[in-house]
Amino acid sequence: MLPSEGISSRTAMEGISLRNAVLEDLEVLLGFEQELIKAERPFDSTIKDDPVSYYSIKDFITDPEVELIVAEHQGKIISSGYAKEKEARSYLDHDTYAYLGFMYTVPEYRGKGVNRLIINALVEWARLKGLQEVRLTVYPGNLPAVRAYEKVGFESALLEMRISDENRDSQSDRAK
């Protein structure tokens, strides 16, 4: 349930409302997931060929430990995001944190503060659960997403890097 009022929806700016996702939203949310995957493919050559799925959205909707919310405008779902408590790495100063994911906004609503509304609601959910740390992952090359997260206060904490046989071979050739 959205934490701010303990009800399933609340009014936000410009006629945009937030509510918890329900099973009837599944088809739209599965479409969002595919759009998200399509947008992220250019940043990660290791994403499998279609069909591929990042999440078990149906489980997110029904799991009481996951806060999956959607934003609506004029009865149309325009954005999504979820929060889930995760265990932190043993060397960090917190045991658990809220992980945010499935952050998607349909293109015509980007830049209008919808993502900020969802993030604020998810951060409030985390606060009410006693979680003081909130994290998410984003591809560094996805500059619009990086900027959107920075606008709401996120800062880079770790850059994950990778090397594959393909990358290693091309590096060896350049070194010769």
Accessible surface in RSA format (square Angstrom, percent):
REM  Atomic radii and reference values for relative SASA: ProtOr
REM  Chains: A
REM  Algorithm: Lee & Richards
REM  Probe-radius: 1.40
REM  Slices: 20
REM RES _ NUM      All-atoms   Total-Side   Main-Chain    Non-polar    All polar
REM                ABS   REL    ABS   REL    ABS   REL    ABS   REL    ABS   REL
RES MET A   1   142.91  74.0 106.12  70.2  36.80  87.6  99.46  84.6  43.45  57.6
RES LEU A   2     2.44   1.4   2.25   1.6   0.19   0.5   2.25   1.6   0.19   0.5
RES PRO A   3    26.36  19.2   4.69   4.3  21.68  78.8  12.84  10.6  13.52  84.0
RES SER A   4    55.89  47.2  23.46  31.3  32.43  74.7  27.96  59.5  27.93  39.1
RES GLU A   5   100.99  58.0  71.22  53.9  29.77  70.9  38.28  74.0  62.71  51.2
RES GLY A   6    42.49  52.4   0.00   N/A  42.49  52.4  25.32  69.5  17.17  38.5
RES ILE A   7    90.48  51.5  86.31  64.3   4.17  10.0  90.41  65.1   0.07   0.2
RES SER A   8    72.35  61.1  68.19  91.0   4.16   9.6  36.19  77.1  36.16  50.7
RES SER A   9    47.27  39.9  45.08  60.2   2.19   5.0  11.63  24.8  35.64  49.9
RES ARG A  10    65.51  27.5  56.65  28.9   8.86  21.1  15.01  20.5  50.50  30.6
RES THR A  11   118.23  84.1  92.58  93.9  25.64  61.1  56.54  75.9  61.69  93.3
RES ALA A  12    22.23  20.4   3.36   5.2  18.88  42.9  14.13  19.9   8.10  21.5
RES MET A  13    86.42  44.8  71.98  47.6  14.44  34.4  70.56  60.0  15.86  21.0
RES GLU A  14   121.05  69.5  88.98  67.3  32.08  76.4  55.28 106.9  65.77  53.7
RES GLY A  15    53.83  66.4   0.00   N/A  53.83  66.4  33.09  90.8  20.74  46.5
RES ILE A  16     4.00   2.3   3.96   3.0   0.03   0.1   4.00   2.9   0.00   0.0
RES SER A  17    29.70  25.1  29.70  39.6   0.00   0.0  16.08  34.2  13.62  19.1
RES LEU A  18     0.14   0.1   0.14   0.1   0.00   0.0   0.14   0.1   0.00   0.0
RES ARG A  19    39.29  16.5  39.29  20.0   0.00   0.0  23.41  32.0  15.88   9.6
RES ASN A  20    26.69  18.4  25.09  24.3   1.59   3.8  19.05  45.8   7.64   7.4
RES ALA A  21     8.27   7.6   0.03   0.0   8.24  18.7   0.03   0.0   8.24  21.8
RES VAL A  22    67.17  44.2  65.40  59.2   1.77   4.3  67.17  58.4   0.00   0.0
RES LEU A  23    82.30  45.8  71.66  51.3  10.64  26.7  71.99  50.6  10.31  27.7
RES GLU A  24   151.16  86.8 117.56  88.9  33.61  80.0  72.54 140.3  78.62  64.2
RES ASP A  25     8.21   5.8   7.34   7.3   0.87   2.1   0.87   2.1   7.34   7.3
RES LEU A  26    40.51  22.6  40.43  28.9   0.08   0.2  40.43  28.4   0.08   0.2
RES GLU A  27   147.99  85.0 138.51 104.8   9.48  22.6  53.80 104.1  94.19  76.9
RES VAL A  28    63.89  42.0  56.35  51.0   7.54  18.2  63.18  54.9   0.71   1.9
RES LEU A  29     0.00   0.0   0.00   0.0   0.00   0.0   0.00   0.0   0.00   0.0
RES LEU A  30    77.36  43.1  76.67  54.9   0.69   1.7  77.07  54.1   0.29   0.8
RES GLY A  31    35.68  44.0   0.00   N/A  35.68  44.0  33.33  91.5   2.35   5.3
RES PHE A  32    12.98   6.5  12.98   8.0   0.00   0.0  12.98   7.9   0.00   0.0
RES GLU A  33     1.29   0.7   1.29   1.0   0.00   0.0   0.00   0.0   1.29   1.1
RES GLN A  34    73.00  40.8  68.97  50.4   4.02   9.6  45.75  97.4  27.25  20.7
RES GLU A  35    71.15  40.8  69.04  52.2   2.11   5.0  19.35  37.4  51.79  42.3
RES LEU A  36    19.98  11.1  19.94  14.3   0.04   0.1  19.98  14.0   0.00   0.0
RES ILE A  37     1.59   0.9   1.59   1.2   0.00   0.0   1.59   1.1   0.00   0.0
RES LYS A  38   128.61  62.7 121.68  74.7   6.94  16.5  80.13  72.1  48.48  51.6
RES ALA A  39    53.65  49.3  37.48  57.8  16.17  36.8  48.73  68.6   4.92  13.0
RES GLU A  40    29.16  16.7  29.16  22.1   0.00   0.0   0.52   1.0  28.64  23.4
RES ARG A  41    67.53  28.4  59.76  30.5   7.77  18.5  44.41  60.7  23.12  14.0
RES PRO A  42   110.43  80.5  65.79  60.0  44.64 162.3  79.32  65.5  31.11 193.4
RES PHE A  43    78.22  39.1  47.81  29.6  30.41  79.1  54.37  33.0  23.85  68.3
RES ASP A  44    28.92  20.3  23.10  23.0   5.82  13.8   6.09  14.3  22.83  22.8
RES SER A  45   102.11  86.3  62.38  83.3  39.73  91.5  55.82 118.9  46.29  64.9
RES THR A  46    77.35  55.0  51.75  52.5  25.59  61.0  43.80  58.8  33.55  50.7
RES ILE A  47    25.42  14.5   9.09   6.8  16.32  39.3  15.13  10.9  10.29  27.9
RES LYS A  48   158.22  77.2 148.77  91.3   9.45  22.5  99.41  89.5  58.81  62.6
RES ASP A  49   126.20  88.4 112.98 112.5  13.22  31.3  33.85  79.7  92.35  92.1
RES ASP A  50    96.61  67.7  72.15  71.8  24.46  57.8  29.57  69.6  67.03  66.9
RES PRO A  51   135.66  98.9 113.92 103.8  21.74  79.0 117.17  96.7  18.48 114.9
RES VAL A  52    27.32  18.0  17.55  15.9   9.77  23.6  24.54  21.3   2.78   7.5
RES SER A  53    68.66  58.0  43.00  57.4  25.66  59.1  38.33  81.6  30.33  42.5
RES TYR A  54    73.32  34.2  38.91  22.1  34.40  89.5  44.16  33.2  29.16  35.9
RES TYR A  55    46.05  21.5  29.99  17.1  16.06  41.8  23.41  17.6  22.64  27.9
RES SER A  56    57.65  48.7  45.41  60.6  12.24  28.2  40.23  85.7  17.42  24.4
RES ILE A  57     2.67   1.5   0.00   0.0   2.67   6.4   0.00   0.0   2.67   7.3
RES LYS A  58   118.69  57.9 116.78  71.7   1.91   4.5  59.44  53.5  59.25  63.1
RES ASP A  59    84.09  58.9  83.51  83.1   0.58   1.4  22.20  52.2  61.89  61.7
RES PHE A  60    25.26  12.6  24.28  15.0   0.98   2.6  24.28  14.7   0.98   2.8
RES ILE A  61    29.57  16.8   6.16   4.6  23.41  56.4   7.62   5.5  21.95  59.6
RES THR A  62    81.11  57.7  53.27  54.0  27.84  66.4  45.88  61.6  35.23  53.3
RES ASP A  63    48.08  33.7  40.88  40.7   7.20  17.0  13.84  32.6  34.23  34.1
RES PRO A  64   122.38  89.2  87.35  79.6  35.03 127.3 100.24  82.8  22.14 137.6
RES GLU A  65    93.36  53.6  92.98  70.3   0.38   0.9  42.80  82.8  50.56  41.3
RES VAL A  66    11.53   7.6   0.71   0.6  10.82  26.1   0.94   0.8  10.59  28.7
RES GLU A  67     4.05   2.3   3.92   3.0   0.13   0.3   0.48   0.9   3.57   2.9
RES LEU A  68     5.43   3.0   1.40   1.0   4.03  10.1   1.40   1.0   4.03  10.8
RES ILE A  69     0.00   0.0   0.00   0.0   0.00   0.0   0.00   0.0   0.00   0.0
RES VAL A  70     0.00   0.0   0.00   0.0   0.00   0.0   0.00   0.0   0.00   0.0
RES ALA A  71     0.00   0.0   0.00   0.0   0.00   0.0   0.00   0.0   0.00   0.0
RES GLU A  72    34.07  19.6  33.67  25.5   0.40   1.0   2.45   4.7  31.62  25.8
RES HIS A  73    37.16  20.3  35.84  24.9   1.32   3.4  19.85  20.5  17.31  20.1
RES GLN A  74   164.59  92.0 119.28  87.2  45.32 107.9  53.75 114.4 110.84  84.1
RES GLY A  75    69.71  86.0   0.00   N/A  69.71  86.0  34.53  94.8  35.18  78.8
RES LYS A  76    99.41  48.5  94.00  57.7   5.41  12.9  75.27  67.8  24.14  25.7
RES ILE A  77    15.99   9.1   9.87   7.4   6.12  14.7   9.87   7.1   6.12  16.6
RES ILE A  78     0.00   0.0   0.00   0.0   0.00   0.0   0.00   0.0   0.00   0.0
RES SER A  79     0.26   0.2   0.26   0.3   0.00   0.0   0.00   0.0   0.26   0.4
RES SER A  80     0.21   0.2   0.00   0.0   0.21   0.5   0.00   0.0   0.21   0.3
RES GLY A  81     0.00   0.0   0.00   N/A   0.00   0.0   0.00   0.0   0.00   0.0
RES TYR A  82    10.97   5.1  10.97   6.2   0.00   0.0   0.00   0.0  10.97  13.5
RES ALA A  83     0.00   0.0   0.00   0.0   0.00   0.0   0.00   0.0   0.00   0.0
RES LYS A  84    71.44  34.9  71.44  43.8   0.00   0.0  26.87  24.2  44.58  47.5
RES GLU A  85    64.19  36.9  50.31  38.1  13.87  33.0  15.26  29.5  48.93  39.9
RES LYS A  86    80.17  39.1  74.08  45.5   6.09  14.5  38.27  34.4  41.90  44.6
RES GLU A  87   151.20  86.8 126.24  95.5  24.96  59.4  38.78  75.0 112.42  91.8
RES ALA A  88    11.09  10.2   0.15   0.2  10.94  24.9   0.69   1.0  10.41  27.6
RES ARG A  89   118.06  49.6 106.47  54.3  11.59  27.6  39.70  54.3  78.37  47.5
RES SER A  90   118.78 100.4  76.29 101.8  42.49  97.9  58.14 123.8  60.64  85.0
RES TYR A  91   161.66  75.5 124.58  70.9  37.08  96.5 113.33  85.2  48.34  59.6
RES LEU A  92    49.44  27.5  33.73  24.1  15.70  39.5  35.35  24.8  14.08  37.9
RES ASP A  93   145.75 102.1 100.50 100.0  45.25 107.0  53.14 125.1  92.61  92.4
RES HIS A  94    34.33  18.8  25.21  17.5   9.11  23.3  31.54  32.5   2.79   3.2
RES ASP A  95   124.04  86.9 113.03 112.5  11.01  26.0  33.89  79.8  90.16  89.9
RES THR A  96    45.42  32.3  39.88  40.4   5.54  13.2  27.74  37.3  17.68  26.7
RES TYR A  97    32.12  15.0  32.12  18.3   0.00   0.0   5.54   4.2  26.58  32.8
RES ALA A  98     0.00   0.0   0.00   0.0   0.00   0.0   0.00   0.0   0.00   0.0
RES TYR A  99    34.50  16.1  34.50  19.6   0.00   0.0  14.93  11.2  19.57  24.1
RES LEU A 100     0.64   0.4   0.00   0.0   0.64   1.6   0.00   0.0   0.64   1.7
RES GLY A 101     7.57   9.3   0.00   N/A   7.57   9.3   7.57  20.8   0.00   0.0
RES PHE A 102     1.90   1.0   0.00   0.0   1.90   4.9   0.00   0.0   1.90   5.4
RES MET A 103    21.63  11.2   6.73   4.5  14.90  35.5   7.41   6.3  14.22  18.8
RES TYR A 104    15.23   7.1  11.41   6.5   3.83  10.0   8.97   6.7   6.27   7.7
RES THR A 105    12.86   9.1   9.05   9.2   3.81   9.1   7.01   9.4   5.85   8.8
RES VAL A 106    15.82  10.4  15.82  14.3   0.00   0.0  15.82  13.7   0.00   0.0
RES PRO A 107    81.45  59.4  68.68  62.6  12.76  46.4  69.03  57.0  12.42  77.2
RES GLU A 108   104.06  59.7  83.51  63.2  20.54  48.9  60.00 116.1  44.05  36.0
RES TYR A 109    34.65  16.2  34.21  19.5   0.44   1.1  14.97  11.3  19.68  24.3
RES ARG A 110   125.01  52.5 105.97  54.0  19.04  45.3  53.52  73.1  71.50  43.3
RES GLY A 111    86.90 107.2   0.00   N/A  86.90 107.2  40.56 111.3  46.35 103.8
RES LYS A 112    99.77  48.7  87.36  53.6  12.41  29.6  45.82  41.2  53.95  57.5
RES GLY A 113    25.54  31.5   0.00   N/A  25.54  31.5  18.85  51.7   6.69  15.0
RES VAL A 114     1.62   1.1   0.29   0.3   1.33   3.2   0.29   0.2   1.33   3.6
RES ASN A 115    30.49  21.0  28.65  27.7   1.83   4.4  21.30  51.3   9.19   8.9
RES ARG A 116   101.39  42.6  99.48  50.7   1.91   4.6  31.63  43.2  69.76  42.3
RES LEU A 117    28.00  15.6  27.82  19.9   0.18   0.5  27.87  19.6   0.13   0.4
RES ILE A 118     0.03   0.0   0.03   0.0   0.00   0.0   0.03   0.0   0.00   0.0
RES ILE A 119     2.84   1.6   2.84   2.1   0.00   0.0   2.84   2.0   0.00   0.0
RES ASN A 120    74.67  51.5  68.40  66.1   6.27  15.1  23.19  55.8  51.48  49.8
RES ALA A 121     2.45   2.3   0.45   0.7   2.01   4.6   2.24   3.2   0.22   0.6
RES LEU A 122     0.05   0.0   0.05   0.0   0.00   0.0   0.05   0.0   0.00   0.0
RES VAL A 123    57.99  38.2  57.54  52.1   0.45   1.1  57.54  50.0   0.45   1.2
RES GLU A 124    48.57  27.9  47.16  35.7   1.41   3.4  17.94  34.7  30.64  25.0
RES TRP A 125    22.22   8.9  22.05  10.7   0.18   0.4   8.16   4.4  14.06  22.8
RES ALA A 126     0.25   0.2   0.25   0.4   0.00   0.0   0.25   0.3   0.00   0.0
RES ARG A 127   141.45  59.4 131.29  66.9  10.16  24.2  65.71  89.8  75.74  45.9
RES LEU A 128    95.70  53.3  62.32  44.6  33.38  83.9  65.08  45.7  30.61  82.4
RES LYS A 129    83.39  40.7  49.86  30.6  33.53  79.8  27.51  24.8  55.88  59.5
RES GLY A 130    55.84  68.9   0.00   N/A  55.84  68.9  34.06  93.5  21.78  48.8
RES LEU A 131    13.56   7.6   6.99   5.0   6.58  16.5   8.41   5.9   5.15  13.9
RES GLN A 132   179.63 100.4 140.47 102.7  39.16  93.2  51.92 110.5 127.71  96.9
RES GLU A 133    54.80  31.5  53.03  40.1   1.77   4.2   4.79   9.3  50.00  40.8
RES VAL A 134    31.70  20.9  15.37  13.9  16.33  39.4  15.37  13.4  16.33  44.3
RES ARG A 135    58.76  24.7  56.87  29.0   1.89   4.5  27.73  37.9  31.03  18.8
RES LEU A 136    29.90  16.7   8.67   6.2  21.23  53.4   8.76   6.1  21.15  56.9
RES THR A 137   103.99  74.0  81.93  83.1  22.06  52.6  69.21  93.0  34.78  52.6
RES VAL A 138    52.12  34.3  27.63  25.0  24.49  59.0  34.87  30.3  17.25  46.8
RES TYR A 139    57.63  26.9  55.51  31.6   2.12   5.5  40.27  30.3  17.36  21.4
RES PRO A 140    75.57  55.1  65.09  59.3  10.48  38.1  69.25  57.2   6.32  39.3
RES GLY A 141    45.56  56.2   0.00   N/A  45.56  56.2  27.82  76.3  17.74  39.7
RES ASN A 142    27.49  19.0  27.49  26.6   0.00   0.0   0.01   0.0  27.49  26.6
RES LEU A 143    96.74  53.9  96.74  69.2   0.00   0.0  96.74  67.9   0.00   0.0
RES PRO A 144    91.49  66.7  82.79  75.5   8.70  31.6  85.87  70.9   5.63  35.0
RES ALA A 145    22.10  20.3  15.37  23.7   6.73  15.3  21.39  30.1   0.71   1.9
RES VAL A 146    31.51  20.7  30.68  27.8   0.83   2.0  31.31  27.2   0.20   0.5
RES ARG A 147   127.63  53.6 126.37  64.4   1.26   3.0  57.00  77.9  70.64  42.8
RES ALA A 148    34.43  31.7  28.86  44.5   5.56  12.7  31.57  44.5   2.86   7.6
RES TYR A 149    20.94   9.8  20.94  11.9   0.00   0.0   4.81   3.6  16.12  19.9
RES GLU A 150    94.91  54.5  79.77  60.3  15.14  36.1  27.75  53.7  67.16  54.8
RES LYS A 151   150.99  73.7 123.09  75.5  27.90  66.4  78.43  70.6  72.56  77.3
RES VAL A 152    35.81  23.6   4.05   3.7  31.76  76.5   7.84   6.8  27.97  75.9
RES GLY A 153    60.02  74.0   0.00   N/A  60.02  74.0  34.81  95.5  25.21  56.5
RES PHE A 154    40.33  20.2  29.95  18.6  10.38  27.0  34.82  21.1   5.51  15.8
RES GLU A 155   152.16  87.4 130.60  98.8  21.56  51.3  48.71  94.2 103.45  84.5
RES SER A 156   105.71  89.3  65.59  87.5  40.13  92.4  53.48 113.9  52.23  73.2
RES ALA A 157    81.64  75.1  38.29  59.1  43.35  98.6  47.53  66.9  34.12  90.4
RES LEU A 158   123.80  68.9  92.66  66.3  31.14  78.3  98.00  68.8  25.80  69.4
RES LEU A 159   102.49  57.1  83.49  59.7  18.99  47.7  84.33  59.2  18.15  48.9
RES GLU A 160   154.81  88.9 128.70  97.4  26.12  62.2  47.13  91.2 107.69  87.9
RES MET A 161   158.45  82.1 126.65  83.8  31.80  75.7 100.28  85.3  58.17  77.1
RES ARG A 162   121.20  50.9  91.75  46.8  29.46  70.1  68.08  93.0  53.13  32.2
RES ILE A 163   103.17  58.7  79.55  59.3  23.63  56.9  79.55  57.3  23.63  64.1
RES SER A 164    30.70  25.9  24.99  33.4   5.71  13.2  28.02  59.7   2.69   3.8
RES ASP A 165    95.74  67.1  91.24  90.8   4.50  10.6  32.00  75.3  63.74  63.6
RES GLU A 166   139.97  80.4 128.41  97.1  11.57  27.5  51.09  98.8  88.88  72.6
RES ASN A 167    54.34  37.5  51.42  49.7   2.92   7.0  10.32  24.8  44.03  42.6
RES ARG A 168   112.51  47.2 112.24  57.2   0.27   0.6  51.37  70.2  61.14  37.1
RES ASP A 169    91.03  63.8  89.20  88.8   1.83   4.3  26.60  62.6  64.43  64.3
RES SER A 170    46.41  39.2  41.97  56.0   4.44  10.2  38.22  81.4   8.19  11.5
RES GLN A 171    93.92  52.5  89.74  65.6   4.18  10.0  30.56  65.1  63.36  48.1
RES SER A 172    56.39  47.6  48.13  64.2   8.25  19.0  28.99  61.7  27.39  38.4
RES ASP A 173    95.11  66.6  80.30  79.9  14.81  35.0  26.62  62.6  68.49  68.3
RES ARG A 174   171.27  71.9 139.89  71.3  31.38  74.7  76.75 104.9  94.52  57.3
RES ALA A 175    91.55  84.2  48.68  75.1  42.87  97.5  61.07  86.0  30.48  80.7
RES LYS A 176   197.73  96.5 132.43  81.3  65.30 155.5 116.43 104.8  81.30  86.6
END  Absolute sums over single chains surface
CHAIN  1 A    11100.4       8636.0       2464.5       5969.8       5130.7
END  Absolute sums over all chains
TOTAL         11100.4       8636.0       2464.5       5969.8       5130.7
